[in-house]
Amino acid sequence: MERRTRRAEAISRAAADTASMRALMVQKWIENDGSYQRAAQQLNVQRSRVWYWVRKAFFPDTFHTEDVGGDRRSLLCEDQKQILHKLLLAFLKESPEADAKLVHAFLCFLLQGWSIGYSTVCKLLKQMGWTWRVPVHFQVLKYTPANMKRYFLYLLWIRQQDWTKLKFMDESHIVSRQLHKRRVLGLKNKRTYLKRRTLHDASASVTIMTCLDDPEEPVVMAYRRESNTQWDFLEFVIYCLSIKKLTAGDILILDNASVHGGLASNRALTKVLASHNIKFTYLPCYSPELNPCELVFNEMKRRIRSYRAFSSRIQTEVVKAIHSVTIQQMLSWYQHCIIPPTVLPDLN
C-alpha cells in the first residue's frame, strides 16, 4: 500500500515538473522575442521540443483540431473508420493507381470537418487492412460477351479432341541480358560484380510447336536473330511438315498474333495446311493461359536463369533448355491449358 502511495506521489510530482517545464519553455520563448533556438539553449533542450509546446499553447486550432488527432496518432472511432474505409473503396475503384499523398489529399478535401495528417492516413490505412500490393493486370477486352462466348465454346470443343492431334505454335522474344541469375551470394553492404562476355548477344526469336505424339521430342523449335515475321512463321510451318511433325488429321492451334494471320501470308498458310489435310484454328483473344507454349517458354527462361553457364551463348542455352522438356511435363501443361483450373479472376 505504501509502495503504491509513493509511486502515485512520484507520478504526480513528475507531471507537475513536466507542466512547469512546458510553461517555462513558453516563457523563455516569449522572453527571447520568439526565438526557439535561444530558448532551447537556455533550457538545454531540443529546439523542436520548444517549438512543439509553443505551437500547442498558442495555436491550438491548427495543432490538434476536431477529434481525429494530429500528425502522430488517430483518434477516430470505429464508425468513422468504417466511413473512411467505404470512401477509400469508392475512390480506389476510380483511381486504382493513386499513391498515399493523393489519398491524403482526397480525404482532406472530402472530410473538410476533420483535420487528418499524412502519417495519420498511412496508419489508418494499415489499421483498416490496406497495404501496398503488386497489382495483377488483366485485359478488360477479354471479358466482352462475344469473346467469353468464344472462350467457353473453345473449352467445350477442345475437350472432345484427341490430344495427340493437337499441335500448338507460338514464339517468344529472347533478350540475353535479361536471362541471368537475379540473385547471387555476396557480402553485406558490398556490391557484387560478375564478369560477362555475353551481355550483348543479339536479341532473337524462338518459334516452337508442341506435341504429344512424339515422346522423344515433344517440342520442335526454330531460332532466329531479331524478331519473327509472318513469312518466318510460314517457313516454320513448312519445316514442321517436312520433318513429319505435322501430319494429316492434326489440328494446329495459334494465338491471335499478327504474324500468325498476316494478310500477305494467310492465304498461303491456309492452302499449305489444306493440301496436307490439317485443320487450324485460333485461340480466343487475350487468352495465353490456354496455350501450353507459354508454359514451355516460362520453363525455358527459368532454366536459363538458373543453370546458364558462365560464358555460354544464349542460343546454346535456349536449345539446351528446350530439349530438356519431357513428355511428362508436356502432358501436364496440356492438361493445365485444356482443363484450366480457373476461367474468371477473383476481382473482389
C-alpha positions in Angstrom: 0.0 0.0 0.0 2.8 2.4 0.9 4.6 1.5 -2.3 1.5 2.4 -4.4 1.2 5.7 -2.5 4.9 6.5 -3.1 4.5 5.7 -6.8 1.4 7.8 -7.1 3.2 10.7 -5.4 6.2 10.3 -7.8 3.9 10.3 -10.8 2.1 13.5 -9.6 5.5 15.2 -9.0 6.7 14.2 -12.4 3.5 15.5 -14.0 3.9 18.8 -12.1 7.5 19.1 -13.1 6.6 18.4 -16.8 3.8 21.0 -16.7 6.2 23.6 -15.1 8.8 22.7 -17.7 6.3 23.3 -20.5 5.3 26.6 -19.0 9.0 27.6 -18.7 9.6 26.8 -22.3 6.8 29.1 -23.4 8.0 31.8 -21.1 11.6 31.6 -22.4 10.3 31.8 -26.0 8.4 35.0 -25.1 11.5 36.5 -23.3 13.7 35.8 -26.4 11.3 37.5 -28.8 10.1 34.3 -30.4 13.5 32.7 -30.9 13.1 28.9 -30.5 16.9 28.4 -30.7 17.8 30.7 -27.8 15.0 29.4 -25.6 16.2 25.8 -26.2 19.8 26.7 -25.4 18.9 28.4 -22.2 16.9 25.4 -21.0 19.3 22.8 -22.5 16.5 21.1 -24.5 16.0 20.4 -28.2 14.7 23.3 -30.4 11.9 21.0 -31.7 10.6 20.5 -28.2 10.3 24.2 -27.6 8.6 24.6 -31.0 6.1 21.8 -30.2 4.9 23.2 -26.9 4.8 26.8 -28.0 2.7 25.9 -31.0 0.4 23.8 -28.9 -0.1 26.7 -26.4 -0.6 29.5 -28.9 -2.1 27.8 -32.0 -4.4 25.0 -30.7 -6.8 25.4 -33.6 -4.2 24.4 -36.2 -2.4 21.9 -34.0 -5.0 19.3 -32.8 -8.2 20.2 -34.4 -11.5 18.4 -34.0 -11.3 14.9 -32.5 -9.2 13.0 -35.0 -5.7 13.6 -33.6 -2.7 15.2 -35.2 0.1 14.0 -37.4 1.2 11.4 -34.8 -1.9 9.4 -33.9 -5.5 8.9 -34.9 -8.5 9.3 -32.5 -11.1 8.2 -35.0 -13.8 5.9 -33.6 -14.7 2.7 -35.3 -17.8 4.2 -37.1 -15.6 6.9 -38.6 -13.0 4.3 -39.7 -15.8 2.4 -41.4 -16.8 5.6 -43.3 -13.2 6.1 -44.3 -13.0 2.5 -45.5 -16.0 2.8 -47.7 -14.9 6.1 -49.1 -11.4 4.6 -49.9 -13.0 1.7 -51.7 -15.0 4.0 -53.9 -12.1 6.3 -54.6 -9.6 3.5 -55.4 -12.1 1.9 -57.8 -12.0 5.1 -59.8 -8.2 5.8 -59.2 -6.6 2.3 -58.6 -3.1 3.7 -59.1 -3.4 6.5 -56.5 -0.5 6.9 -54.1 -0.7 7.7 -50.4 -0.3 11.5 -51.0 -3.2 11.5 -53.4 -5.3 9.5 -50.9 -4.4 12.0 -48.2 -5.4 15.0 -50.4 -8.7 13.3 -51.3 -9.6 12.6 -47.7 -8.7 16.2 -46.6 -10.8 17.6 -49.5 -13.8 15.3 -48.8 -13.8 15.5 -45.0 -13.4 19.2 -44.5 -14.7 19.0 -41.0 -11.8 16.8 -39.9 -8.1 17.5 -39.9 -6.1 14.4 -40.9 -2.3 14.4 -41.1 -0.4 12.4 -43.8 1.1 10.0 -41.3 -2.3 9.6 -39.7 -3.7 8.5 -43.1 -0.9 6.0 -43.5 -1.5 4.5 -40.1 -5.3 4.4 -40.7 -4.7 2.5 -44.0 -2.6 0.0 -42.1 -5.2 -0.4 -39.3 -8.0 -1.0 -41.8 -6.1 -3.7 -43.7 -4.9 -1.7 -46.6 -1.3 -2.2 -47.8 0.8 -1.7 -51.0 0.4 -4.7 -53.3 1.8 -5.8 -56.6 -1.2 -5.5 -58.9 -2.4 -8.2 -61.3 -3.1 -6.6 -64.7 -5.8 -8.1 -66.8 -7.2 -7.2 -70.2 -10.7 -5.9 -70.0 -11.4 -6.7 -73.7 -11.0 -10.3 -72.9 -14.3 -10.3 -70.9 -16.6 -9.0 -73.6 -19.7 -11.1 -74.1 -18.6 -12.1 -77.6 -15.1 -13.2 -76.5 -16.4 -15.0 -73.4 -18.8 -17.0 -75.6 -16.0 -17.9 -77.9 -13.9 -18.8 -74.8 -16.4 -21.3 -73.4 -17.2 -22.8 -76.8 -13.5 -23.3 -77.4 -13.2 -25.1 -74.0 -16.1 -27.4 -74.8 -14.7 -28.1 -78.3 -11.1 -28.9 -77.3 -12.0 -31.3 -74.6 -13.6 -33.5 -77.2 -10.5 -33.7 -79.4 -7.7 -36.3 -79.4 -4.9 -34.6 -77.5 -2.2 -36.3 -79.6 -3.6 -34.5 -82.7 -3.4 -31.0 -81.1 -0.4 -29.0 -82.1 0.2 -25.6 -80.6 2.6 -23.0 -82.1 3.9 -19.7 -80.7 7.0 -17.6 -80.5 8.9 -15.7 -77.8 11.4 -12.9 -77.8 14.8 -13.6 -76.2 17.0 -10.8 -74.7 20.3 -12.2 -73.5 21.0 -9.6 -70.7 17.6 -10.4 -69.0 18.4 -14.1 -68.7 20.9 -14.2 -65.9 20.6 -15.2 -62.2 18.8 -12.4 -60.4 20.5 -13.2 -57.0 24.0 -14.4 -56.1 25.7 -14.8 -52.7 27.7 -11.7 -51.7 28.9 -9.8 -48.6 26.6 -7.4 -46.8 26.8 -3.7 -47.9 29.1 -4.7 -50.7 28.2 -4.5 -54.4 28.8 -7.9 -56.1 30.2 -7.8 -59.7 30.1 -10.6 -62.2 32.2 -10.5 -65.4 30.3 -11.5 -68.5 31.1 -11.8 -72.2 27.6 -12.5 -73.4 25.6 -9.5 -72.0 25.2 -8.0 -75.5 24.3 -11.1 -77.5 21.9 -10.2 -80.3 18.2 -10.4 -79.4 16.4 -13.3 -81.0 13.0 -15.0 -81.5 12.2 -18.6 -80.7 9.3 -20.3 -82.5 8.1 -23.6 -81.1 5.5 -26.3 -81.8 4.3 -28.6 -79.0 3.0 -32.2 -79.5 2.2 -35.3 -77.5 2.7 -37.9 -80.3 6.5 -38.0 -80.1 7.7 -38.8 -76.5 11.3 -38.3 -77.6 10.8 -34.7 -78.9 7.7 -33.0 -77.5 8.9 -29.6 -78.7 10.1 -28.6 -82.2 11.9 -25.2 -82.3 13.5 -22.7 -84.7 15.9 -19.9 -83.5 16.1 -16.7 -85.4 18.1 -13.5 -84.8 15.9 -10.4 -84.1 12.2 -10.6 -84.5 9.9 -13.0 -86.3 7.9 -12.1 -89.4 4.8 -13.7 -90.9 7.0 -15.3 -93.6 9.3 -16.7 -91.0 6.3 -18.3 -89.3 5.1 -19.8 -92.6 8.6 -21.2 -93.2 8.5 -22.8 -89.8 5.1 -24.4 -90.6 6.6 -25.8 -93.8 9.6 -27.1 -91.9 7.4 -29.0 -89.4 5.5 -30.5 -92.4 8.8 -31.6 -94.0 10.0 -33.4 -90.9 6.6 -35.1 -90.4 5.8 -33.3 -87.1 2.6 -32.0 -88.7 0.7 -34.8 -90.4 -2.8 -35.4 -91.9 -5.5 -35.2 -89.3 -3.6 -32.8 -86.9 -5.2 -29.6 -85.6 -2.9 -26.6 -85.5 -3.8 -24.1 -82.8 -2.4 -20.5 -82.9 -2.9 -17.3 -80.9 -4.0 -14.1 -82.4 -0.6 -12.6 -83.0 -0.2 -10.6 -86.3 2.5 -12.9 -87.6 0.0 -15.9 -87.5 -2.6 -14.2 -89.6 -0.9 -11.7 -91.8 -2.9 -10.7 -94.9 0.0 -11.5 -97.2 0.8 -15.0 -95.8 -2.6 -16.1 -94.5 -3.8 -17.4 -97.9 -0.6 -19.3 -98.5 -0.8 -20.8 -94.9 -4.4 -21.9 -95.5 -3.5 -23.5 -98.8 -0.5 -25.3 -97.5 -2.3 -26.8 -94.5 -5.4 -27.7 -96.5 -3.2 -29.6 -99.0 -1.9 -31.8 -96.1 -5.4 -32.3 -94.6 -4.5 -30.3 -91.5 -7.1 -28.1 -89.8 -6.1 -24.9 -87.9 -7.9 -22.6 -85.5 -7.2 -19.6 -83.3 -7.4 -19.3 -79.5 -9.9 -16.8 -78.0 -8.5 -13.3 -77.8 -6.2 -12.4 -74.9 -6.0 -16.0 -73.6 -2.4 -17.0 -73.2 -3.3 -19.3 -70.4 -4.9 -21.7 -72.9 -1.5 -22.1 -74.8 1.0 -24.7 -73.5 3.7 -22.9 -75.5 3.6 -20.1 -72.8 4.5 -22.7 -70.1 7.3 -24.0 -72.3 8.7 -20.5 -72.6 8.4 -20.0 -68.8 10.3 -23.2 -68.1 12.9 -22.4 -70.7 13.7 -18.9 -69.2 13.7 -20.4 -65.7 16.2 -23.0 -66.6 18.4 -20.5 -68.4 18.4 -18.1 -65.4 19.2 -21.0 -63.0 21.7 -23.0 -65.0 23.3 -20.7 -67.6 27.0 -21.4 -68.0 29.4 -18.5 -67.3 30.4 -17.8 -70.9 27.8 -19.7 -72.8 26.0 -18.1 -75.8 22.2 -17.5 -75.4 21.4 -19.7 -78.4 23.2 -22.7 -76.9 21.3 -22.2 -73.6 17.9 -21.9 -75.4 18.5 -25.1 -77.3 19.5 -27.0 -74.1 16.5 -25.7 -72.2 14.0 -26.6 -75.0 15.4 -30.1 -75.4 15.2 -30.7 -71.6 11.4 -30.6 -71.7 10.0 -34.1 -71.1 6.8 -35.7 -72.3 5.5 -35.8 -68.7 5.9 -32.1 -68.4 4.2 -31.5 -71.7 1.3 -33.7 -70.8 0.7 -31.8 -67.5 0.9 -28.5 -69.4 -1.7 -29.7 -72.0 -3.9 -30.7 -69.1 -3.5 -27.3 -67.4 -4.4 -25.5 -70.6 -7.2 -27.7 -71.9 -8.8 -28.0 -68.5 -7.9 -24.7 -66.9 -8.3 -24.5 -63.1 -9.9 -21.0 -63.3 -11.6 -19.1 -66.0 -12.6 -15.8 -64.4 -10.2 -13.9 -62.0 -11.3 -13.1 -58.5 -12.0 -9.3 -58.8 -13.4 -8.7 -55.3 
